[in-house]
Amino acid sequence: MAKKIYELPSISRVVAGSTAILELPIGPTYHDIVFTLTGIALAVAHIGQVRVLVNGNEIQRYANLQRLFDLNAYYNREGDTVNEFKLAFVRDEYNELAFKRAPALGTLGLSTVTIEMDLQAAFPASGTIVARALIDTVPQPLGVFNRIREVGLSSSVTGVVETDKIPKGGAVYQAIHLFKPDISRVELEVDGVKVIASTKATLERLQKAIRPVARVPQTAKATHLDFLLEGDAGDLLNTQNVRDIRLRSTFDSVGSCDLVLEQLDVLTAV
């Protein structure tokens, strides 16, 4: 039996105002990690940034625990609570099993893999964190993995806001999430060709109807650009040889927007 579910080593520095650190054992291939938390009056706001690091290099960063919840909710994963939530490395959104499992976090040949959580000053003194993982015991190298990063965008006026700051250089995008509640229209132009030009309402209609995994747009918080609507890896936004990407977002109010970029990456880019 290759798949196992087991409890991971103790998490260190589970103290208010500190960074809790989970060191993953090297060898297994991690599909999912579930965190179980306890504590009097524990709240989502008590946990800030969540980061995944490989050999000391950050491959995933969530602005806070709520951001992780929102992304899990968009992909129709089981509901998170402050008492139990999941980091998912496999991707059920693909049609083919090989693609679903490809981004699993292989650790063969790595020196360290750690998960960090910033605990706020209000984190309860009674708080505890335990982690359990669904693993494949067959050793595999990291290979392809999910990189999650953020780019900031802001405007002091309403209307169309344009940015060309989305990384290119061969990045392969699964999705771009615009975390601002009132972006009503989006255009994405690649080397002068519009690949998306749509209202938020139409994007959400399409996202809710897709299979194998119907999305759950976080409409009160974000607008989503999803390049995996039919589960076909061939539809991903591949920036190999792309010279220019321009994103035009219609801001219905002034303010800032966090662009959460989900992409497939490889070990050589860590």
N, C-alpha and C positions, 0 to 999 in steps of 0.2 A: 504494500500500500504506500504510494508515494505521497499522498496528501495527509497532513496532520494538522490538528489544532492544539496549540500548547501555549502555556504561560511563559512570557518572556522574563528576562532578569529584572530585578528591582530597578525602579527609576530613581535616580539620585537627585538631590537638591529639590525635593518637593516641599518648598518653603516659600511663604509669601515674599514677594519682591525679588525672587530668584528665577533662574532659568532651569526648569526641570529637564533632565537629560536621560534619554533611553538609548542604550548602546545595544544594537542588534547583534546577535551572534552571527559570525561569518560562516557561510556554508549553505544554509537553506535559501530557497527562492521564495520571497514574500509576496503573497497574493493580496491579503488584506491584513490590517492591524486594527483591532478593536480596543478602545480605551474605556475602562470603567473607573468612574470617579465617585468618591463619597466625601461628605463634609457638611457641616451645619451651615445652612443658608448659602450653599454653593450656587453660583450664577455663571452664565455664559461669559459675562463681562469680566470675570475674574481671570480669564486666560487671554493673553494678547497674541503675539505672533506665534505661528506654528511653522517649523522649518524641518526639512529633510536634507541631510548632508551626507555626501559620499566622499570618502577620503578627505574630509574637511571642506569640500566644495558644496555650496548650496545648490540643490537641484529643484527643490520645491519650496515656495514660501507663501503662506496664507497671512493676510494682514492681521487677522485675529481668528478666534475660534468660530465666530459667527460667519466669517467668510467661507470657512471650510463647510459649515452647515449649509450655506446657500448653494455652493457648488454641488454638494451631494444631493440636495433637494432638486436642483435643476435636472440632474441625471436620474431622477426617480429612484434613488437608492433608499433603503429603509430609513425611517425617520431618526434623526439624531436628537439626543438630549444632552444636557450638561453632565448627566450621570453615565451616558454611554454613547460613544460616537466612533466613527470609522475613518481610517485612511485607506482608500481603495487604490491599489496599483494596477490590478487587472481592469480591463475596459469591456464591459458587457455590450457597449453600443455597436460593436462590430458584428457583422454577419458571421464571419468565419472564426472558429474556435482558436485557430493559430494566432489570428490578430488579437483576439480578446486577451489571450495569455501572454502575448509578446512583451507588453510593458511591465510584466511582473518584475519585482525588484530582485534580480539575481545578484548574488554576493561573491561568487567564485572569483578569487584573485584580488578582491578588494582588501584594503587594510582596515577601514572603519566605515560603519554606517550608523548614523545617529539621528534621532528625532528630538528636537528641542521645542519646549513650550515656555513662553514667558509668563510667569505667574505674577499677577498684579498684587499690589500691597494689600488689597482686600481679600485675597485668597484665604479661606478659613484655616485656622491653626489645626483644625481636626481633619483637614483635607488629605485624601490619599488618592493615588493613581496606580492602577494595575493595567498592564497591556497583555493581550493575547493575540496570537497570529494564526492565520490560515497559511500554511506553507507547503511547498513542494520540496521533499527531502532530496530530490535529485539536484546536485550542484549544477548551477548554470552561471555564466558570466552575466554582467549587467546588461550588455547589449543595448537594445532600444528601451527607453524609459520615458515617462511623462515628466516633462519640465513645466513648472508653473512659475510664472514671474509676473510682475506688475510694472506698468508704465503710467505715470501721472499725466493728466490732461486737465486744463482749467481754462475758464473764460470769464471775463468781466462784462461780457455782453451776451445777449441771447442771439439765437440764430445758428447758422452753420459754422461749426468749428472744425478746422482741418488740421490733421497731423500727418507727418511722414516719418514719425519716430518708431514705427513698428519694425523690430529687427528683421533683417532679411538673411542673406548669406547662406541659404540652404535650409533655413528653419521650415519645418513642416507643421502647419497649424491644424489642430483639431477644432478649436473654438477660440473666439475672442469675446469676452464678457465686458460690457461697459457698465460699471457700477455707478450709476446715477439714475434716480427714479424717473426722470422726465426727459429722456432722450426719445423723441417721437419719430425720428427717421434717420436712416443710416445709408451711406454709400461707401462702398469699398472699390477702389480703382487700382488695378495692377498693370503696370506698364501702359497706362493710358486706356485700358479696357475696364469697363465697369463689370465687376463680377457679382456685386450685390447692390441693389438700389431699391429700398423697400421701407415702408412704414414699420414701426414696432408692432403694430397690430397684425400685419400680414406675416411677419416673421414668427410671431407667437402661434398663429393659426397653423402654420406649417410644422412647427416644432412639436406641437401637441399631437399631431396626426401621424407622426412617423413611427416606424417599427424597425428593428426589434424592440427598441426602448423608447417609448413615448416620453418626451421631455415635459418638464413642469416649469415653465418660465417663471422666474422670480420678478414678476411684473412690477411690484411695488419698490423694487430695488435696482433692477438692472434691465438692460437690453442685450440680447444674446445673438452673436453671429456663430452659427454652427455649420461646420463643413462636413459633417458626418451624418447628414439627414437620412441616408438610406443604408447606413452601415457599411458603405463601400470605401475601403482605404484609398482607392483611386480618386476619390473626390476631395481628399484633403488639400489644403492650400500649401503647395510646395513652392518655396521661394528660390529654388535653385535657378541661377541665371536671371533672376528677377532684378531689375535695376531700380524700380520705384514702386512703393506702395503708399497710397493715400487713403486715409480714412476721414470721411466727412460726416460729422454727427450734428444733428439739429438739437441744440440746447433750448429747452423751453423756459429755462431759468438760468441765471448766472451761477457759477460755482465750479467745483472740481469734479472730476470723474476718474475713477481708477479703472484702467484697462487691465483685465486679468487675461494673460496670454497662456493658452494651453497648447503645447506643442510636443511632438515626438522628437527625441534627441538620441544621441548615441554616446557611448563611453568616451570616445576621443574628444568630445566637446565638454566633458565634465571639467 
